[in-house]
Amino acid sequence: MAGLGTTARDNRVAGRGVLLAACVSALVVNANTSAVTILLPAISADLNTTVSRLQWAVTGYMLVGAAVIVTAGAMGDVFGRRRIFVGGLILFTASCVLIALSGSDTGVIAGRMIQGAAGSTVLACGMSLLSVASSGAGQMRAITLWGAASAVGAAAGPLIGGLLADTTGWQGLFWIDAAVAAACIPLTLRTVAESRDPDRPRSIDVLGTVLIAVALVPLVLALSEGADWGWVSLPTIGCLVISVLGAAGFVAAERRAAAPLVDLRLLRNRVVVGATLAILLVAGAINALMYTLSLYFQDPAGFGMSALEAGFATLPAAAAMIAVTPLITPLAVRIGTRQAVAVGFALSALGCATLAFVTASWSYAAFVLPLAVTAIGLGLANGPASSASTAAVAPAEMGQASGISNMARYVGGSLAVAAAATVSTAVSANRTAAGATAADALAAGLSRSSVLLAGTAAAGILLAVLMGRHRGRPLTTLDRSAAAAAATHTIPTQPAGRR
């Protein structure tokens, strides 16, 4: 990221205004993102629609975020980081109001897609503002606080969403988020100085942004609807063909772009490729697991929990990931990044494989240990992979590597949620048609989606081989912050200009 280079004499501390604006907005965006899944049953009941249709409120958010997050950072560099950051806050506020006022699932889904663009813009430009407003030890402190705010928001989101759903109604989350985001706008305008990158090319890769959407949207649509359409039906095959053409077009466009979203030369670096794919798999597993479990916990055929109870039920996973965070980077430095990622994926595969044996007779207590083991494993794989993705490149390339990782995080979440939801829904429907009880059919759907996630985690072990050798350097405060925030964002952990 721009502004990470420091010297011993250059030790600026970020002002309270920029710290508050960036950290509060990061907390709100990440809390909103993780809370929405908990709200889906309440939204479904209130708007008289199906949860399967509302899946697009989750996947649509991630799809747009994947397409926009790198572009938003580039726009900040060219047009002004404060200006684009404030634009993201305005768009986030408007999307929250649209969702809260929506009387249909279409309005909620559209609002969430807008929110995907707004949230990725706020995260991308908020961290850039902190980077250019501080340096040296002051910069380390600022980025550490930003990472902590991101991690706290992601962990607290399900609890906040559940509490508000049970007290104010599901709309309460979006009204509160709108108020907080709106309050950050005048704070930013009064206290944050404008900044740009004068050395960056002025062009914005709009075509690349569009082609990302062309590649991803039909693919997620095929994954979501393929079971109903038929996997070899014309609509499914047509979506897959469009997706492949979009991906090919994206590669061709990036080769010609003056300032590409993705520097394809970085994909020759096996550490970057392996780490990015690992991040994609981890993000997919986290999002898909939380999606399927929160719906299972609230389904009357499952545990019939309230939204708040479901939020508490996901707490063991969040608590386990937070508890293991201080150990992630020291362990990776001791045994090596590749080994840490492999061990992490092995643990998460074990946890998901255990959930594959779920039956309707399981009590909630039976979920706690597999959830904790899976979360620990995903955290252990994710932290070192995030650090390696930026530390394995030259200082001038760290921003690009970070952008690729963050894009992969959104892509992984959208694809995995769509796939896990499709498997769960299809298996449950088939079991119901065969005469199984609602509880048995629901458990069977969760079981098969857990098999899918276990296979995904097992594939991650192979990525450790692809990553090759990469051993960490002596630990810094920023390393620990990056590990804490790695579930939501990749933070470059090497100051630019120093290897």
C-alpha positions as CSV (number, residue, x, y, z in Angstrom):
1,M,0.0,0.0,0.0
2,A,1.2,3.6,-0.6
3,G,2.8,5.3,2.3
4,L,4.2,2.2,4.1
5,G,7.8,3.3,3.6
6,T,9.4,4.8,6.7
7,T,12.7,6.0,8.1
8,A,13.9,6.4,11.6
9,R,13.3,10.2,11.4
10,D,9.9,9.9,9.8
11,N,7.6,8.9,12.6
12,R,4.2,10.7,12.1
13,V,1.3,9.7,14.2
14,A,-2.2,9.6,12.5
15,G,-4.6,12.2,13.9
16,R,-7.5,11.1,16.0
17,G,-9.9,12.1,13.3
18,V,-8.5,9.8,10.6
19,L,-8.0,7.0,13.1
20,L,-11.6,7.3,14.3
21,A,-13.1,7.5,10.8
22,A,-11.1,4.6,9.4
23,C,-11.5,2.3,12.4
24,V,-15.2,2.9,13.1
25,S,-16.1,2.5,9.5
26,A,-14.0,-0.7,9.3
27,L,-15.8,-2.1,12.4
28,V,-19.2,-1.2,11.0
29,V,-18.6,-2.6,7.6
30,N,-17.2,-5.9,8.9
31,A,-19.9,-6.2,11.6
32,N,-22.6,-5.6,8.9
33,T,-21.1,-8.2,6.6
34,S,-20.9,-11.0,9.2
35,A,-24.3,-10.1,10.8
36,V,-26.5,-10.4,7.7
37,T,-26.5,-14.3,7.5
38,I,-28.0,-14.4,11.0
39,L,-30.8,-12.0,9.8
40,L,-31.9,-14.0,6.7
41,P,-34.6,-16.1,8.4
42,A,-36.1,-13.0,10.0
43,I,-36.0,-11.1,6.7
44,S,-37.5,-14.2,4.9
45,A,-40.4,-14.4,7.4
46,D,-41.1,-10.6,7.3
47,L,-40.9,-10.3,3.5
48,N,-42.6,-13.6,2.7
49,T,-39.8,-14.9,0.6
50,T,-37.4,-17.9,0.7
51,V,-34.0,-18.0,2.3
52,S,-32.6,-19.6,-0.8
53,R,-33.6,-16.4,-2.8
54,L,-32.1,-14.3,0.0
55,Q,-28.8,-16.1,-0.5
56,W,-28.2,-13.5,-3.1
57,A,-28.1,-10.9,-0.4
58,V,-24.9,-12.6,0.7
59,T,-23.4,-13.7,-2.6
60,G,-24.4,-10.5,-4.4
61,Y,-22.6,-8.5,-1.8
62,M,-19.4,-10.5,-2.2
63,L,-19.6,-10.5,-6.0
64,V,-19.7,-6.8,-6.3
65,G,-17.1,-6.4,-3.6
66,A,-14.7,-8.6,-5.6
67,A,-15.2,-6.5,-8.7
68,V,-14.8,-3.2,-6.9
69,I,-12.3,-3.5,-4.1
70,V,-9.1,-3.0,-6.2
71,T,-10.8,-0.4,-8.5
72,A,-11.8,1.6,-5.4
73,G,-8.2,1.7,-4.2
74,A,-7.1,2.8,-7.6
75,M,-9.7,5.5,-7.8
76,G,-8.5,6.8,-4.4
77,D,-5.0,7.0,-5.6
78,V,-6.0,9.0,-8.7
79,F,-9.0,11.1,-7.6
80,G,-8.2,11.5,-3.9
81,R,-8.5,8.9,-1.1
82,R,-10.6,11.1,1.1
83,R,-13.0,11.9,-1.7
84,I,-13.5,8.2,-2.6
85,F,-13.7,7.2,1.0
86,V,-16.5,9.7,1.7
87,G,-18.2,8.5,-1.5
88,G,-18.1,5.0,-0.1
89,L,-19.6,6.2,3.2
90,I,-22.4,8.0,1.4
91,L,-23.1,4.9,-0.7
92,F,-23.0,2.7,2.4
93,T,-25.4,4.9,4.2
94,A,-27.8,5.0,1.2
95,S,-27.7,1.2,0.8
96,C,-28.5,0.7,4.5
97,V,-31.5,3.0,4.2
98,L,-32.7,1.2,1.0
99,I,-32.4,-2.2,2.7
100,A,-34.2,-1.0,5.9
101,L,-37.1,0.4,3.9
102,S,-37.4,-2.5,1.5
103,G,-40.7,-4.3,1.3
104,S,-39.4,-7.0,-1.0
105,D,-36.5,-9.4,-1.4
106,T,-35.5,-7.6,-4.6
107,G,-34.9,-4.4,-2.6
108,V,-32.9,-6.2,0.0
109,I,-30.7,-8.0,-2.6
110,A,-30.2,-4.8,-4.7
111,G,-29.3,-2.9,-1.5
112,R,-26.8,-5.5,-0.5
113,M,-25.2,-5.4,-3.9
114,I,-24.8,-1.7,-3.6
115,Q,-23.5,-2.2,-0.1
116,G,-20.8,-4.6,-1.5
117,A,-19.4,-1.8,-3.6
118,A,-19.6,0.7,-0.7
119,G,-18.1,-1.6,1.9
120,S,-15.1,-2.6,-0.3
121,T,-14.5,1.1,-1.1
122,V,-14.6,2.0,2.6
123,L,-12.1,-0.7,3.5
124,A,-9.7,-0.1,0.7
125,C,-9.5,3.6,1.0
126,G,-9.8,3.7,4.8
127,M,-6.5,1.7,5.2
128,S,-4.9,3.9,2.5
129,L,-5.8,7.0,4.5
130,L,-4.2,5.6,7.6
131,S,-1.1,4.6,5.7
132,V,-0.4,8.1,4.2
133,A,-1.4,9.9,7.5
134,S,1.2,8.2,9.6
135,S,4.6,6.5,9.4
136,G,7.1,4.6,11.5
137,A,5.8,3.5,14.9
138,G,2.8,5.7,14.5
139,Q,1.8,3.9,11.3
140,M,2.3,0.5,13.0
141,R,-0.1,1.7,15.8
142,A,-2.7,3.0,13.3
143,I,-2.7,-0.1,11.2
144,T,-2.8,-2.3,14.3
145,L,-5.9,-0.4,15.5
146,W,-7.5,-0.7,12.1
147,G,-6.9,-4.4,12.0
148,A,-8.3,-4.9,15.5
149,A,-11.4,-2.9,14.6
150,S,-11.9,-5.1,11.5
151,A,-11.5,-8.3,13.6
152,V,-13.8,-7.2,16.4
153,G,-16.5,-6.1,13.9
154,A,-16.4,-9.5,12.1
155,A,-16.5,-11.4,15.4
156,A,-19.3,-9.3,17.0
157,G,-21.5,-9.0,13.9
158,P,-23.6,-12.2,14.5
159,L,-24.2,-11.2,18.1
160,I,-25.2,-7.6,17.2
161,G,-27.4,-8.8,14.4
162,G,-29.1,-11.4,16.5
163,L,-29.7,-8.9,19.4
164,L,-31.2,-6.3,17.0
165,A,-33.3,-8.8,15.2
166,D,-34.9,-9.9,18.5
167,T,-35.4,-6.4,19.8
168,T,-35.8,-3.8,17.1
169,G,-36.4,-6.1,14.1
170,W,-33.9,-7.0,11.4
171,Q,-34.1,-3.4,10.0
172,G,-32.5,-2.1,13.2
173,L,-29.0,-3.3,12.1
174,F,-29.2,-1.2,8.9
175,W,-30.6,1.9,10.6
176,I,-27.8,1.9,13.2
177,D,-25.2,1.2,10.5
178,A,-26.6,4.1,8.4
179,A,-26.4,6.4,11.4
180,V,-22.8,5.5,12.2
181,A,-21.6,5.7,8.6
182,A,-23.4,9.0,8.2
183,A,-21.6,10.4,11.3
184,C,-18.3,9.4,9.8
185,I,-18.8,11.7,6.8
186,P,-18.5,15.1,8.5
187,L,-15.8,13.7,10.7
188,T,-13.8,12.7,7.7
189,L,-14.3,16.0,5.9
190,R,-13.2,18.0,8.9
191,T,-10.3,16.0,10.1
192,V,-8.8,14.0,7.2
193,A,-6.5,15.6,4.7
194,E,-6.8,14.7,1.0
195,S,-4.1,12.7,-0.6
196,R,-3.3,11.1,-4.0
197,D,-0.6,9.1,-5.6
198,P,1.0,11.4,-8.2
199,D,3.2,8.6,-9.6
200,R,0.3,6.4,-10.5
201,P,-1.1,6.3,-14.1
202,R,-4.3,8.3,-14.3
203,S,-6.3,5.5,-16.1
204,I,-8.8,3.3,-14.2
205,D,-9.3,-0.3,-15.4
206,V,-13.0,-0.1,-15.8
207,L,-13.1,-2.9,-18.4
208,G,-11.3,-5.2,-16.0
209,T,-13.9,-4.4,-13.3
210,V,-16.8,-5.2,-15.6
211,L,-15.1,-8.4,-16.8
212,I,-14.7,-9.7,-13.3
213,A,-18.5,-9.4,-12.9
214,V,-19.0,-11.0,-16.2
215,A,-16.9,-14.0,-15.1
216,L,-18.3,-14.4,-11.6
217,V,-22.0,-13.6,-11.8
218,P,-22.9,-16.4,-14.3
219,L,-20.7,-18.8,-12.4
220,V,-22.4,-18.1,-9.1
221,L,-25.8,-18.2,-10.9
222,A,-24.9,-21.7,-12.3
223,L,-23.8,-22.9,-8.9
224,S,-27.0,-21.6,-7.2
225,E,-29.6,-22.7,-9.8
226,G,-27.8,-25.7,-11.4
227,A,-29.7,-28.2,-9.3
228,D,-33.0,-26.8,-10.4
229,W,-32.1,-26.2,-14.0
230,G,-30.2,-29.4,-14.4
231,W,-26.4,-29.5,-14.5
232,V,-26.3,-30.2,-18.2
233,S,-29.2,-28.0,-19.1
234,L,-28.8,-25.1,-21.6
235,P,-29.1,-22.3,-19.0
236,T,-26.4,-23.9,-16.8
237,I,-24.0,-24.6,-19.6
238,G,-24.7,-21.1,-21.0
239,C,-23.7,-19.5,-17.7
240,L,-20.5,-21.5,-17.5
241,V,-19.6,-20.6,-21.1
242,I,-20.2,-16.9,-20.4
243,S,-18.1,-17.2,-17.2
244,V,-15.2,-18.8,-19.1
245,L,-15.4,-16.1,-21.8
246,G,-15.4,-13.4,-19.2
247,A,-12.3,-14.8,-17.5
248,A,-10.5,-15.1,-20.8
249,G,-11.5,-11.5,-21.6
250,F,-10.3,-10.4,-18.3
251,V,-6.8,-11.9,-18.8
252,A,-6.6,-10.3,-22.3
253,A,-7.7,-6.9,-20.9
254,E,-5.2,-7.0,-18.1
255,R,-2.4,-7.6,-20.5
256,R,-3.2,-4.4,-22.4
257,A,-4.3,-2.1,-19.5
258,A,-2.1,0.8,-18.6
259,A,-2.9,0.3,-14.9
260,P,-4.3,-3.2,-14.6
261,L,-6.4,-4.4,-11.6
262,V,-4.2,-7.5,-11.5
263,D,-0.6,-7.5,-12.5
264,L,-0.5,-10.9,-14.2
265,R,3.3,-11.1,-13.7
266,L,2.6,-11.6,-10.0
267,L,0.9,-14.9,-10.9
268,R,4.3,-16.3,-11.9
269,N,5.2,-16.2,-8.2
270,R,4.2,-19.5,-6.8
271,V,4.1,-18.2,-3.2
272,V,1.6,-15.5,-4.3
273,V,-0.5,-17.9,-6.2
274,G,-0.5,-20.5,-3.5
275,A,-1.2,-18.0,-0.7
276,T,-4.0,-16.3,-2.8
277,L,-5.7,-19.6,-3.4
278,A,-5.4,-20.5,0.2
279,I,-7.0,-17.2,1.2
280,L,-9.8,-17.9,-1.3
281,L,-10.5,-21.4,0.2
282,V,-10.4,-20.1,3.8
283,A,-12.8,-17.2,3.0
284,G,-15.1,-19.7,1.2
285,A,-15.1,-22.1,4.1
286,I,-15.7,-19.4,6.8
287,N,-18.6,-17.8,4.9
288,A,-20.2,-21.1,3.8
289,L,-19.9,-22.7,7.2
290,M,-21.5,-19.6,9.0
291,Y,-24.2,-19.5,6.3
292,T,-25.3,-23.1,6.6
293,L,-24.9,-23.4,10.4
294,S,-26.8,-20.1,11.2
295,L,-29.7,-21.3,9.0
296,Y,-29.6,-24.8,10.6
297,F,-29.6,-23.4,14.1
298,Q,-32.7,-21.2,13.4
299,D,-34.7,-23.6,11.3
300,P,-37.7,-25.1,13.3
301,A,-36.6,-28.5,12.0
302,G,-33.2,-27.9,13.5
303,F,-32.8,-26.2,16.9
304,G,-35.4,-23.4,16.2
305,M,-33.2,-20.8,17.8
306,S,-33.9,-17.1,17.8
307,A,-31.6,-14.9,15.9
308,L,-29.8,-13.9,19.1
309,E,-29.5,-17.5,20.2
310,A,-28.0,-18.3,16.8
311,G,-25.6,-15.4,17.2
312,F,-24.4,-16.9,20.5
313,A,-24.3,-20.3,19.0
314,T,-21.6,-19.2,16.5
315,L,-19.6,-17.7,19.3
316,P,-17.3,-20.7,19.9
317,A,-16.0,-20.4,16.3
318,A,-15.3,-16.7,16.7
319,A,-13.9,-17.1,20.2
320,A,-11.6,-19.9,19.1
321,M,-10.3,-17.9,16.1
322,I,-9.6,-14.9,18.4
323,A,-8.0,-17.0,21.0
324,V,-5.5,-18.6,18.6
325,T,-4.6,-15.3,16.8
326,P,-1.7,-14.5,19.1
327,L,-0.1,-17.9,18.4
328,I,-0.5,-17.9,14.6
329,T,2.4,-15.7,13.6
330,P,4.9,-17.1,16.1
331,L,4.0,-20.6,15.0
332,A,4.4,-19.8,11.3
333,V,7.8,-18.2,12.0
334,R,8.9,-21.3,13.9
335,I,7.7,-24.0,11.6
336,G,7.5,-22.1,8.3
337,T,4.5,-20.7,6.4
338,R,3.9,-23.7,4.2
339,Q,3.8,-26.1,7.3
340,A,1.5,-23.7,9.2
341,V,-1.0,-23.4,6.3
342,A,-1.0,-27.2,5.8
343,V,-1.6,-27.8,9.5
344,G,-4.4,-25.2,9.5
345,F,-6.2,-26.8,6.6
346,A,-5.8,-30.3,8.1
347,L,-7.5,-29.1,11.3
348,S,-10.3,-27.4,9.4
349,A,-10.8,-30.5,7.2
350,L,-11.0,-32.6,10.4
351,G,-13.6,-30.3,11.9
352,C,-15.8,-30.2,8.8
353,A,-15.5,-33.9,8.4
354,T,-16.8,-34.4,11.9
355,L,-19.8,-32.2,11.0
356,A,-20.4,-34.5,8.1
357,F,-21.7,-37.1,10.6
358,V,-24.4,-34.8,11.9
359,T,-27.9,-36.3,12.4
360,A,-31.1,-34.9,13.7
361,S,-30.4,-36.4,17.1
362,W,-27.3,-34.1,17.7
363,S,-27.6,-31.6,20.4
364,Y,-26.0,-28.2,20.1
365,A,-23.1,-29.3,22.4
366,A,-22.0,-31.8,19.7
367,F,-21.3,-28.9,17.4
368,V,-19.0,-26.9,19.7
369,L,-15.8,-28.9,19.4
370,P,-15.9,-29.3,15.6
371,L,-16.7,-25.6,15.2
372,A,-13.8,-24.6,17.4
373,V,-11.4,-27.0,15.7
374,T,-12.5,-25.7,12.2
375,A,-12.1,-22.1,13.2
376,I,-8.7,-22.6,14.7
377,G,-7.6,-24.4,11.6
378,L,-8.9,-21.7,9.3
379,G,-7.3,-19.0,11.3
380,L,-4.0,-20.9,11.3
381,A,-4.1,-21.3,7.5
382,N,-5.3,-17.8,6.8
383,G,-2.9,-15.6,8.8
384,P,0.4,-17.0,7.4
385,A,-1.1,-17.1,3.9
386,S,-2.2,-13.4,4.1
387,S,1.3,-12.4,5.3
388,A,3.0,-14.5,2.6
389,S,1.0,-13.1,-0.2
390,T,2.5,-9.6,0.3
391,A,5.9,-10.5,1.9
392,A,6.9,-12.7,-1.1
393,V,6.9,-9.8,-3.5
394,A,9.0,-6.6,-4.0
395,P,8.0,-3.6,-2.0
396,A,6.6,-1.8,-5.0
397,E,4.3,-4.8,-5.7
398,M,2.8,-5.2,-2.2
399,G,-0.3,-3.1,-3.0
400,Q,-1.1,-5.2,-6.0
401,A,-0.5,-8.5,-4.0
402,S,-2.7,-7.2,-1.2
403,G,-5.4,-6.3,-3.7
404,I,-5.3,-9.7,-5.3
405,S,-5.7,-11.4,-1.9
406,N,-8.6,-9.2,-0.9
407,M,-10.3,-9.8,-4.2
408,A,-9.8,-13.6,-3.7
409,R,-11.4,-13.3,-0.3
410,Y,-14.6,-12.0,-1.8
411,V,-14.6,-14.5,-4.7
412,G,-14.1,-17.4,-2.4
413,G,-16.9,-16.3,-0.1
414,S,-19.4,-15.9,-3.0
415,L,-18.5,-19.2,-4.7
416,A,-18.5,-21.3,-1.5
417,V,-21.8,-19.9,-0.1
418,A,-23.5,-20.6,-3.5
419,A,-22.1,-24.1,-3.7
420,A,-22.8,-25.1,-0.1
421,A,-26.3,-23.6,-0.2
422,T,-27.1,-25.5,-3.4
423,V,-25.8,-28.8,-2.0
424,S,-27.7,-28.4,1.3
425,T,-30.9,-27.4,-0.3
426,A,-30.8,-30.1,-3.0
427,V,-30.0,-32.9,-0.6
428,S,-32.7,-31.8,1.9
429,A,-35.3,-31.6,-0.9
430,N,-34.4,-35.1,-2.2
431,R,-34.6,-36.6,1.3
432,T,-37.9,-34.9,1.9
433,A,-39.2,-36.3,-1.4
434,A,-38.0,-39.7,-0.3
435,G,-40.1,-39.6,2.8
436,A,-37.6,-38.4,5.4
437,T,-38.7,-36.2,8.2
438,A,-38.0,-32.5,8.0
439,A,-35.4,-32.8,10.8
440,D,-33.6,-35.7,9.1
441,A,-33.7,-34.0,5.7
442,L,-32.3,-30.8,7.1
443,A,-29.5,-32.7,8.9
444,A,-28.6,-34.5,5.7
445,G,-28.3,-31.3,3.8
446,L,-25.9,-29.9,6.4
447,S,-24.0,-33.1,6.4
448,R,-23.4,-33.1,2.6
449,S,-22.4,-29.4,2.6
450,S,-19.9,-30.2,5.4
451,V,-18.5,-32.9,3.2
452,L,-18.0,-30.3,0.5
453,L,-16.2,-28.0,2.9
454,A,-14.1,-30.8,4.2
455,G,-13.0,-31.5,0.7
456,T,-12.3,-27.8,0.1
457,A,-10.1,-27.7,3.2
458,A,-8.3,-30.9,2.2
459,A,-7.5,-29.3,-1.2
460,G,-5.9,-26.5,0.8
461,I,-3.3,-28.8,2.1
462,L,-2.1,-29.4,-1.4
463,L,-1.7,-25.6,-1.8
464,A,1.0,-25.6,0.9
465,V,3.1,-27.6,-1.6
466,L,2.4,-25.1,-4.3
467,M,3.4,-22.2,-2.1
468,G,6.9,-23.5,-1.7
469,R,9.3,-22.5,1.1
470,H,8.6,-19.2,2.7
471,R,9.8,-18.6,6.2
472,G,8.8,-15.5,8.2
473,R,11.1,-12.8,9.5
474,P,11.3,-11.5,13.1
475,L,7.9,-10.5,14.4
476,T,6.5,-7.0,14.6
477,T,3.3,-5.5,16.0
478,L,2.0,-5.2,12.5
479,D,2.5,-8.9,11.9
480,R,0.2,-9.7,14.9
481,S,-2.4,-7.2,13.8
482,A,-2.3,-8.6,10.2
483,A,-3.0,-12.1,11.6
484,A,-6.0,-10.7,13.6
485,A,-7.5,-8.9,10.6
486,A,-6.7,-11.7,8.1
487,A,-10.2,-13.1,8.1
488,T,-11.4,-9.8,6.6
489,H,-8.5,-8.1,5.0
490,T,-4.9,-8.6,3.9
491,I,-2.5,-6.1,5.4
492,P,1.0,-5.7,3.9
493,T,3.4,-6.5,6.8
494,Q,6.6,-5.3,5.3
495,P,7.3,-1.5,5.1
496,A,7.8,-0.5,1.5
497,G,11.4,0.0,0.6
498,R,12.7,-2.4,3.2
499,R,13.1,-6.1,2.7
